[in-house]
Amino acid sequence: MHSGAPKLTIDIEGKDWLTVKIKAGRMELPAIEVDFSDQRIGEYYNILYDALDKFLEIIGDEKQISISDANRALKYLNSAGAGLMFYLFGNRISEVRDFMRRAVETWRMSSTDAYTVPFVEVRSLQNKYIPVEFLPVFDSAAPAAATNSNDLLLIASRFLGFSTCINRIYHRPSLRSQVKTDAKIAQDAKMRVRFFKNRKLTRLQEEEDFLRNHAGIELLSKWPVGIAAPDQFINELAALIWNGKDIATGVAEPQDDIHHFTCHCINDYALSSNSKLHLTYPHKGLIWTSNKDVYVSIDSLAKEFGQQKSRDTKTSYPLVFLNACKSNKRNPLGLMSFPDLFVKHGNKGVIGTETMIPEMFAGEFSRCFYDKLVNGFSISQALHTSRWYLLKRFNNPLGILYTLYADPDLRMENHSHA
């Protein structure tokens, strides 16, 4: 977060009827009551994810899109976000808009280098979160047609996900107290990144080559080797994640800094613990080596974690980046369980996505994010800059889908890799 940046908090409290409190410095919006019963929350999620499906459909799988397609996608997202604001805030939409405009007077400049990026902390129960990233809080009116890139950037600025850095924190003491906030991702000259992947992704090699060849990154890529079956893979994967490093070698190693996942994510609507990461491992046959599929569920990791030694509470465990590519099945509650699984036991944080990301865009976003991170940007600055870079360079607004669950000021301590 830039020095002197505005800081806002959005507190979401309650069970069936939620109280939403928005604060910015000494300003505070009068509390808003929101119906968030189980029936209502299902309706809200259906509205949101139906809209995101259409948003993704308009954009497609290519990272470069036309201004007209980007305009159409953002107008559709604006319409869906405005509708969600009405369901949430009713007749108080104008009040929320005016408050946000007073809190962030320069929101129209959010695509420029001169903009001081505000930080927004959203605090709620895990299953009662409001997807504020997609709310056009600064201007929910139907946008005019974009005829050039500047028009497109101005439309994007109205969304909280583009104009601010958002960190989501769950209202649960055991979770919040475990999140490490030492503001350091890496202390060594290079950032230690362990890469977990699905080798069947067509663009994977580009992402892996970038990480391997970057002067500021040490790619830890020895594992997996000698895997005979999926159960062995899951067992060893869980040990690496839980310990934050490879202890099987018997050689003392520093902690990993980031655990990066490039894979598919398959979410189970009926039971979120069955949501899975689709990875692969090399299997050596009689003639050639093939990539075997393995599906790692939240439940299978939890069972493995439960058999490990307790974590050292004084140790900082890796940041987890879930750069999940597109799959056919998704569930917001299931996806939210992955950050919960990692963060509540001492990881520095999680970067995840609100829905699935096309493969080419995910790789490009990853490369931009890491390049900024190893050159001294905080994690929130790196995410914010990457969102805008891909929108400016490729007219692609999908960066709004990336969500942060971590201290926004986390950064690499030693950086000299400009």
N, C-alpha and C positions, 0 to 999 in steps of 0.2 A: 504493500500500500504506500502510495506517495506521501511524503511528509505534508501534513496539513490537509489531507484529504478529508472530505466530509464523511462522517460515520453515521449510519442509520441502523436501527434494530427493528426487526419485526417479530414480535412475540405472539405466538399462537397457543392459547391455553384453553383447557377444558376437554370435554369428552364428546357429547352429542352436539351441544351448542358451544361453539368456540368463540373466544374473545380475541380479536386481533388488535394489537396495540402497535402503532408505528411511531417511532421516536427519531428525531434528528437533532442532536445537541440538546438545547433547552426547549426545543419545540416538541409538542406531542399532539398527535391526532386523537380526538376523543374515540374511545374504544368502539369497535364495530362487532356486533354479534352476528355469527355465521352459523347456519344450520349445517352441521357436519356429522349427521347420523350415518350409520353404516349404509343405508339406502342412498343418501345424498352423496356420500363419498364415492360410491360406485358410479353414480351418474356423472360426477365431476370428472372422474378418471376416464370414463367412456368418451366424454366430450373432448377431453384433452388428447387422448391417444388416437381417436378417430381423426382429429385435426392434424396430429403429427404424422399419421399415415399419409394423409393427403399432401401435407407439406413435403414429405419425402418423395412422394409420387411425382409431384411437380418438378422437383429438383433432379431426380433420377440418380444414377450411379456415377456419373462423371463429375470430376471436381470442378471443371470449367463449365459454367452455364451462361446463358445470355442474360442481359439486363432485363429483358421482358419476362423471362421465366423466373428470375429472382424476384422481380417486382410482383409477379402473380403469387409466388410462394409466400412472400412477406405480407401481402394484402390478405391472403387467406389466413395466415397466422394471426394477423391483427384482428380480423373478424372473429376468429375463435377466441382469442384472448379477451376481446371486448365483451363477448358473450359470457365468458367465465367471470369477468369482473362484475357483470350485472348480477349473475347468480350469487356471487360472493358479497358484493357491497351494495346491491340494490340502488336506491336513489342517491347513495352517497358517493357514486363514482366521481362526480365533479369535485367533491370535497377531497377525495384521495388524490386526484390529479393536481389540484391546486397546492395541496400540501407538498407533494413530491416536487413540484416545480419550484416551490420556495426553498426546499431542502437542497436541491441540485439545480441551481439557476442556469448552469452552463451545459445542460444535458444535450443541447443541439450540437455541441462541439465534441461529443464523445468519440468521434472518429479521428480527431486531430491529435497531433503530438503535444499541443499546448493544454490539453484537457487533463485536469487533476481527477483521477478516477476515484469515485466514492466507494466505500466499503459497506456492504450490507450484510448483517448477520441475521439469519432467519432461524428462530428457535421454536421447535415444536416437538410433539410426540412423533415417533417414527412413522406411524400409520395415519397421522393427521396433518401431514405437510401440505402446504399450498404451493403449487408450482409457479412461484412468483417470476421466474425467469421469462416466462412467456406472456406476462401481462404488460400491455402497452400503457403503463401507468402515467406517462408524461403526455400522451395524446392518443386517445382511443378512437377518434373520428376516422372515418374511411380515408386512407391516404390518396393523394392525387397520383396519377400515373407517373412512373419514373421514366424520364427520357434520357437520363445520363447517370453515371455512377454517383455523382454528388446527390442526386435525388434519392438514389437507393440507400446511401449511407444515412441520410436524414430519416428515412422511414425506419431503418434499423435502430436508430438512436432512441426511439420511443419505448423500446423494450428494455426492461430492467436487466435482462441477461446480456445486453450489449453495452448499456450505458454505465453499469456498475460491476464491481467484483462481489460475488455472492458466496458466502460460506454458510452452509446449513449445519446446525447443531441440534441434536435431539435433547428434549427435556428428560434427562435421566441421569442422575448423579453418577452412577457407576460408569456411564459412557463418557460423560464430559470430563470426569476426573482422570480417565485413562489416556485421553488424547495428549500426545507430547507436544509441547509448545516451546521448544528450545530455539525455534526460529532458524534451525540449521538443517539442511538436507544432507550436505556432505562437507566434511572438514578437510579431506585430503585434496591433492592437486587435481584428481580426477573423480568424477562421480561414478560410483560402482552401480551398474545397472544389470540386474538379472532378468533375462528375457524368456518368458514362457509363451509358447506359440502354437499355432495351427499351421503346419507347413503346407497345407493344401491351399492356402490363400495365395492368389496369383501375384499379389504385390508385396508379399512378405519379404522377399529377398532385398528389395530396395530399402525397406525400413531397417532390416538387420545390418545391411552394409553401411547405412548412415550411422547407426549407433557404434558399429565396430571401428569406423574410420574417423570418428569425431575426436579431435584433440583433447576435448574435455571430458570424455567418457571412457570408462573401462568396462567393456562388455564381458560379462561373466557367462560363458556359453559352453562350459564343459558338460553340464548335465542337460538332457538325460542320455545316459549310456548304459548298455547292458540290461535294458528293461525287457522282461520276459512276458509280462502280463499287465493288464490295466490296474489290478489291485496293487501291484508293486509300484507302478507309476504314481498312483494317488498317495500311497504311503510315503514315498520319497518326496513328492511335491509338497505334501503337508509338512514334512519335517523341515524342508527348506524355508517355507513361508513362516512357520512357527518360530524357528530359531533365528531367522533373519540372515542366515548364511549357511554355507555347506560345512557341516561338522563331521560328515561321514569320511572325509579325507584324512582326519586325524591331524591336520596341519592347522595351526592357529591362524585365523583370518579375521580381518575387521568386518564389521557389520555391513551388509549390503545397504545401499542408499535408496534404491528404487526397485520394486518388483513390477515389471512391465508385462502386461498380458495383451497379446495380439491374437484374437481368436473370435469365434462365434459365441454368442450368449443366448441360451435357450431358456425362456422363463416359463414356469408352470403356474398358470392362473389359479388352479385349485389349491396347490400347496407350495408356498414359496420356497420351502426348504429343498424341494426337488428341482429348483432352478439350477441350470448347469452351465459350466464353461466347456466349450468343445475344443479340446486340444488334440495334439498328435504326438507320437513318439516314434523314433526309428526302430523298426523291427527287422533284424537280419535273418533272411531266409536262406535256403540252400543255394540259390542262384543270385538273388539281388536283395537289397534293403528297401523296404517299403515303409510308408508312413501310416501307422496304425491309429485309428480314432480312439479317443478316450473321453468320456463325459464325466466331468468332475462336479458333483452337486454340492450345494451348501451343506447338506446333511452329511455327505461323505467326508468333507473337510472337518466339520464339527466333531465327528466321531474320532478322526485321527488326532485332532487338537486335544481332545479329552484324554488321550493316552500319552501325551508328551509331558515332560517336566514343566513345572510352573515357570513362566517367564520372569526374568529379572526386572523388577519394577523400576530400576534405575537405568535400564538400557532403552535407547530409542530404537524402535524397530522400523523397517523400511516404509516409505511412502508406497502405496499401491496405485498403479495406473491401469485401469480396466478399459483398454481401447478396444471395446467389443464391436465387431462388425455385424452386418445385418443378418438377422435370422427371421424365421417365419412366425415365431410365437413370442409374445411379450406380455409382461404383467408388471405394472408399476410397483406393487408391493414386493414382488419377487426381486426385481432389480434393486430395490432399496435394501434388501437384506444383505447384499454383497458388501456395501460399505459398512453396514452394522456389524457383520461378521469380523471384518478386519480391524475396524477402528476401536471397537470397545475393549480390545485386549492389549492395546498399547502401541499399535502402528501410528506413525506420524500423521497419517491421513489417507484419504482415497480421492482419486479423480475418477469419476464414472460418467456415464451418459444417461440421459433421460429415456432414450430409446436407442434402437440400433443404428449404427453409422455405416454408410457405404464404404467399402474397403479402400478405394483410392483416396477419398477424403480423409479417412482415419489416418492413413500413412502420412499424408501431407501435414495434417494438424500435428501429429506426433513429432515430425522433424522440426517444424517451426517452434513448438513448445520447448523441446530439449535445447535447441540452439539458444533460445532466450534464457533458459534456466542456467545453463553453464556459463553464460556471460553476465551473470550478476542480477538478473531480474528476480524478484520474488515470485513465488508460485502463482499468486493472483495476477501479478503484472504479466507473467508469461502467458497465462491463459487468456487474459483480456487482449493482449497484443496479437496472439495467434488468431483469435476470433476475427479481429478486424483485418488482419493481414489477408486471410483467406477470402473475406468478403471483398476487399479492395482488389486483390490480385485475380480472383477467379469468379467474382460476383456470387460467391457461394455462402449463404448464411447458416450453414449447418453447425458452425462453431457454438451457436447458442445452446446446443444440446449437451455440452460438457459442463459437469457440475463438480464443485469443490467441497470436500468434507475435510478441512484441515485449517491450521493456522495460516491465514493469507500471507503472512510475512515470512514463511518458510523460504529459505534461499540457500544457495551454495556459498559456503564461507570464503573459500579461496577460488577466485575466478580470474583467469588471464588468457582466455581463449577467443579473443575477439576475431 
